Amino acid sequence: MRKLISSSLHKPFQEKETLQPVHISVLKMYFNAKEVIYNQETAEIQLQINDSEFNDVFVNISCSNLEELLLSCLLDDPKSIYFYRNMISYCNLRYSA
């Protein structure tokens, strides 16, 4: 996943579009978010998180280094590893098609 994230951020614009769902999925999983919106112009990420007490909570994260943030979201538990395997398979299918 580290290689996938690092290489995906340095690809030409057209190829980046196919990998953006991978970045969003990593953030959704880590933050348990329902929705993730990345604004490249402002380098800000908006997360929609369901809080049982307040319904939906919107959180903005300032992100000067997207790669560093994504890499810091990688976890080493069985559920995460299963998720990462699926994401790598997804990317392999997208690029081989």
Secondary structure, DSSP 8 states (H G I E B T S, - for coil): -HHHHHHHTTS-HHHHHHHHHHHHHHHHHHHTEEEEEEETTTTEEEEEEEETTTEEEEEEEE-S-HHHHHHHT---SHHHHHHHHHHHHHHHHHHH-
